Amino acid sequence: MTDKKDSKQIHVMYDKNSKTWYGKQDNSDRKSFAGKPTQAEAIDRAREIAQNNKQELSIHRKDNNQIREKNSYGKDNFPPKG
């Protein structure tokens, strides 16, 4: 069974209502942070959180909310065994 912390990601997404960027953890009802005026500021904050928690960072597009980039700061199997 996977540890809950190991499976978590933090997502950087755009809030169309407030017109700001925010971060949200997997399996969380609340935002980790909100109100960042630029995506770059939100990414910087989310990267700090991901590095501290050894998580994956998923950055979403503003227009359609699809993931445009992923970065892992956790336990990567790189180079892969084989």
trRosetta pair geometry for C-beta under 8 A, 3 or more apart (Angstrom, degrees):
i j d omega theta_ij theta_ji phi_ij phi_ji
2 6 5.5 -123 180 78 93 120
2 7 5.1 83 131 -51 132 116
3 6 4.2 87 67 1 94 110
3 7 7.2 178 85 -8 51 86
4 7 6.2 -67 -154 38 32 104
4 8 6.9 46 151 -43 65 101
4 27 7.0 -87 -168 69 107 167
5 8 5.8 -43 -155 6 36 120
5 53 6.9 -132 -169 -175 100 99
6 74 7.0 121 -148 -169 66 143
6 75 7.2 -25 -141 26 104 121
7 26 7.0 -97 123 93 81 150
8 25 5.8 -8 -168 -170 118 101
8 26 4.8 -166 -139 49 63 108
8 27 6.7 -88 -105 30 92 110
8 53 6.9 -50 87 143 129 133
8 55 5.3 -54 99 -122 89 122
8 56 8.0 177 107 33 48 79
9 25 7.4 159 84 -152 41 55
9 26 4.9 71 40 -28 74 117
9 55 5.8 155 -119 172 35 108
9 56 4.4 -38 -114 74 95 93
9 57 7.1 165 -168 -89 85 18
9 58 5.4 37 162 -7 133 110
10 23 5.4 8 176 -175 109 110
10 24 7.1 160 -156 79 65 30
10 25 5.4 -35 -100 -95 74 63
10 26 7.7 -105 -73 -10 34 74
10 32 6.3 -26 -138 4 115 158
10 46 5.0 -177 123 -159 126 98
10 49 5.4 96 -69 99 169 123
10 50 5.3 -127 32 -71 123 91
10 53 7.7 108 -33 55 119 135
10 55 5.7 85 -7 110 92 142
10 56 7.6 178 26 87 63 48
10 57 5.7 -19 67 -112 92 67
10 58 7.3 -180 88 28 42 74
11 23 6.8 157 78 -153 46 58
11 24 5.3 -21 58 62 97 83
11 25 7.8 170 14 -91 78 15
11 26 7.6 98 -19 -57 104 69
11 46 7.8 -90 98 -140 12 143
11 58 4.7 -23 -108 73 75 104
11 59 7.9 166 -158 -86 56 22
11 60 6.2 35 -178 -24 100 114
12 21 6.2 9 -176 -179 92 114
12 22 7.6 172 -148 88 53 32
12 23 5.6 -27 -95 -96 64 78
12 39 6.8 99 149 -157 128 81
12 42 4.8 128 -149 132 114 114
12 43 5.6 -14 -83 -83 170 63
12 46 4.9 -108 -66 -19 105 162
12 57 7.2 24 -14 -177 104 94
12 58 7.2 -168 21 94 70 53
12 59 4.8 -6 53 -120 116 66
12 60 6.2 -164 86 22 61 79
13 21 7.1 162 86 -152 31 69
13 22 6.2 -25 65 65 78 78
13 23 7.8 136 19 -102 73 29
13 24 6.6 -19 20 15 119 112
13 60 4.7 17 -101 45 72 139
13 65 6.2 27 -143 -135 105 95
14 20 7.7 179 -150 100 63 25
14 21 5.7 -42 -99 -99 61 69
14 22 8.0 132 -115 20 16 74
14 39 7.5 -42 -75 -86 99 99
14 60 7.0 -130 1 96 80 107
14 62 4.5 69 -33 -129 158 70
14 65 7.1 -128 42 -89 91 81
15 18 4.7 16 108 41 124 96
15 19 7.1 -75 90 -18 76 14
15 20 5.6 -3 50 62 109 67
15 21 7.3 174 9 -101 83 17
15 22 5.6 45 -29 0 116 117
15 34 7.1 26 -14 -150 149 105
16 19 7.0 19 -162 -77 30 57
18 34 7.5 49 73 171 160 112
18 35 7.1 -70 146 -96 143 63
20 34 6.6 86 105 172 126 74
20 35 5.0 -6 153 -132 160 29
20 36 5.9 136 178 57 97 42
20 37 6.1 -54 -123 -91 91 39
21 36 4.3 -47 68 73 96 103
21 37 7.5 -15 17 75 94 7
21 38 6.8 -28 6 107 133 20
21 39 5.3 149 -82 -98 154 51
21 41 7.1 145 60 71 130 87
21 42 3.5 -95 124 -43 130 151
22 31 4.8 -42 173 -152 129 137
22 32 7.7 145 170 50 83 68
22 33 6.3 -168 -151 95 69 55
22 34 4.0 -5 -111 -111 115 71
22 35 7.1 55 -86 -5 90 42
22 36 6.9 163 -77 18 41 94
22 42 6.7 -78 -50 -131 8 128
23 31 6.5 111 73 -174 49 85
23 32 4.3 -50 102 60 101 111
23 33 5.0 31 37 44 106 86
23 34 7.7 -135 29 -67 60 50
23 42 6.2 170 -49 -170 91 92
23 45 6.3 -138 -19 103 141 107
23 46 4.4 176 -108 -88 134 101
23 49 6.7 137 148 29 155 152
24 28 6.2 -162 -175 74 79 111
24 30 7.8 -168 -129 113 88 35
24 31 5.1 -67 -85 -120 86 62
24 32 6.0 178 -101 -1 27 88
25 28 4.1 64 71 0 96 136
25 32 5.5 95 -27 -56 91 117
28 32 7.2 65 97 -57 162 83
31 34 4.7 57 116 -54 154 106
32 46 7.5 104 80 -107 138 76
32 49 6.1 48 162 -123 149 168
33 36 7.0 54 126 -35 110 108
33 42 7.6 -179 92 -133 112 76
33 45 5.4 -75 62 144 159 145
33 46 7.8 -140 41 -68 118 70
33 49 7.9 -160 -7 -42 117 141
36 39 7.7 105 114 -98 119 19
36 41 4.3 -169 -167 98 114 110
36 42 4.0 168 73 -66 153 83
36 45 6.6 -149 -76 12 142 137
37 41 6.5 49 50 30 66 145
38 41 4.7 97 62 5 86 100
38 42 7.1 -153 97 -2 49 87
39 42 5.5 -59 -151 41 37 112
39 43 6.1 41 152 -24 71 105
39 59 7.5 82 -179 -163 114 111
39 62 6.9 -99 -66 -60 131 109
40 43 5.7 -52 -145 34 30 112
40 44 6.5 34 154 -22 63 103
41 44 5.7 -51 -150 32 32 113
41 45 6.6 27 154 -14 64 106
42 45 5.9 -57 -150 39 32 108
42 46 6.1 28 155 -16 67 111
43 46 5.7 -58 -141 43 30 109
43 47 6.0 37 157 -27 66 106
43 57 7.7 88 -151 169 75 137
43 59 6.1 11 -104 -106 107 125
44 47 5.8 -52 -147 30 26 114
44 48 6.9 30 152 -20 59 101
45 48 5.8 -51 -158 29 34 113
45 49 6.8 29 149 -14 65 105
46 49 5.6 -55 -151 38 37 111
46 50 6.1 37 152 -20 70 107
46 57 5.5 119 135 -138 109 114
46 59 7.8 153 81 -86 151 82
47 50 5.6 -53 -141 39 31 111
47 51 6.2 31 158 -19 65 107
47 57 6.0 -5 -94 -85 59 163
47 71 7.4 -1 -113 83 93 141
47 73 7.6 123 -161 -46 66 145
48 51 6.0 -58 -148 37 25 108
48 52 6.3 22 156 -16 62 111
49 52 5.9 -59 -148 39 28 110
49 53 6.1 -1 163 6 66 115
49 55 7.3 -22 125 41 79 131
50 53 6.3 -72 -139 53 24 93
50 54 7.8 45 167 -133 56 3
50 55 4.5 -109 -140 69 70 91
50 56 6.8 -70 -147 110 121 6
50 57 4.2 -60 -67 -59 164 101
50 71 7.2 93 127 93 159 97
50 73 4.7 116 137 27 95 133
51 54 7.5 23 -169 -74 27 42
51 73 4.6 -101 -95 -176 54 155
54 73 5.8 -132 -135 115 39 80
54 74 4.2 93 160 -112 80 70
54 75 6.7 42 168 -28 123 73
55 72 7.9 -116 133 -146 33 60
55 73 6.2 15 56 59 44 97
55 74 5.7 46 -92 -54 14 114
56 70 6.1 -1 178 -172 109 102
56 71 7.0 165 -159 87 63 41
56 72 4.7 -27 -106 -105 84 75
56 73 7.2 173 -90 23 32 67
56 74 6.2 -56 -48 4 70 119
57 70 6.8 157 83 -157 55 51
57 71 4.6 -7 56 60 106 91
57 72 7.5 -162 20 -79 70 28
57 73 6.8 47 -16 -5 102 107
58 67 5.0 -55 -171 -124 106 118
58 69 7.7 161 -154 88 44 51
58 70 5.3 -12 -103 -105 69 85
59 67 7.0 100 69 -154 44 68
59 68 5.7 -59 101 60 90 88
59 69 4.4 1 50 61 115 95
59 70 7.4 -160 18 -76 75 37
59 71 7.8 37 -14 3 107 97
60 65 5.0 -1 175 -158 131 53
60 66 6.5 154 -151 79 80 21
60 67 5.7 -56 -96 -92 66 47
60 68 6.6 109 -153 3 21 88
61 64 5.6 15 87 49 124 73
61 65 6.4 -105 66 -52 74 10
61 66 5.2 10 21 54 117 73
61 67 7.8 -164 -9 -102 81 2
61 68 4.8 102 -58 -42 87 121
67 70 6.4 21 172 -56 127 95
72 76 5.4 117 108 -73 136 110
77 80 5.4 56 125 -111 99 62
77 81 6.6 -60 179 -8 115 86
